[in-house]
Amino acid sequence: MDTLKAILSRRSIRSFTSEPISPELTESLLRAAMAAPSAGNAQPWHFIVVEDRAILDQIAETHPYAKMAKEAPLAVVVCGDTSLERYKGFWVQDCSAAVENLLLAAHASGLGAVWCGVHPNEAIEPNIRKLFGVPAEAIPLALIVLGHPNETKPPAERFDPSRLHRDHWGQ
Ligand SMILES: Cc1cc2nc3c(=O)[nH]c(=O)nc-3n(C[C@H](O)[C@H](O)[C@H](O)COP(=O)(O)O)c2cc1C
């Protein structure tokens, strides 16, 4: 799929078929995630690949807005590792770039996916940390739930000229 078409037609998919995702496809998604830019090229990320049915079900019980994990074959927990940072404080941006790459790669591969936020939600982050045994130096930023789509959505049109400024804010 053409890159611009993938960007403009990606939507959050929260309903999945029971079809599994092949190991090759999973690896290609992670390859796309790790191709993301990062401050100082520090790549301060870790990815927990979750295919175990019981753990996917636990995600649905632990994260109030990730109930769709109950019927998904795959989830990826994206964690930032502050000990790997070269320029302090940029890990959220680095890991978010990786998340978006993964979402776009999933969509371009015919999969559906949704970004479920974890950090900095104080009611969710500690539970996800505990569920996956994330060590102190790492922070679970997001949970991506994936599968073969069981719903279709039209592209969203969000271009808003009122948010554009020419050469100076307000112009
Ligand atoms: C930081 C972040 C956190 C999000 N958290 C959730 C979530 O917990 N559960 C969920 O179903 N969707 C979540 N979403 C998806 C948004 O609801 C979705 O991207 C937004 O409504 C726009 O819809 P679209 O992705 O279909 O274009 C999150 C998105 C972002 C960027």
The ligand as a Gaussian input file, in Angstrom:
#p B3LYP/6-31G(d) Opt

LIG

0 1
 C       -2.329000       8.038000      23.407000
 C       -3.561000       7.304000      22.914000
 C       -4.278000       6.520000      23.796000
 C       -5.397000       5.805000      23.351000
 N       -6.024000       4.950000      24.216000
 C       -7.037000       4.179000      23.769000
 C       -7.594000       3.187000      24.616000
 O       -7.189000       2.997000      25.763000
 N       -8.596000       2.404000      24.111000
 C       -9.063000       2.558000      22.827000
 O       -9.970000       1.815000      22.436000
 N       -8.544000       3.495000      21.993000
 C       -7.540000       4.295000      22.424000
 N       -6.933000       5.189000      21.582000
 C       -7.407000       5.324000      20.190000
 C       -8.189000       6.639000      19.974000
 O       -9.454000       6.536000      20.604000
 C       -8.331000       6.865000      18.452000
 O       -7.052000       6.948000      17.863000
 C       -9.084000       8.153000      18.142000
 O      -10.428000       8.072000      18.585000
 C       -9.104000       8.456000      16.639000
 O       -9.685000       7.381000      15.923000
 P       -8.876000       6.582000      14.795000
 O       -7.668000       5.955000      15.446000
 O       -9.848000       5.532000      14.273000
 O       -8.459000       7.526000      13.720000
 C       -5.827000       5.925000      21.997000
 C       -5.087000       6.716000      21.117000
 C       -3.947000       7.384000      21.563000
 C       -3.123000       8.173000      20.566000

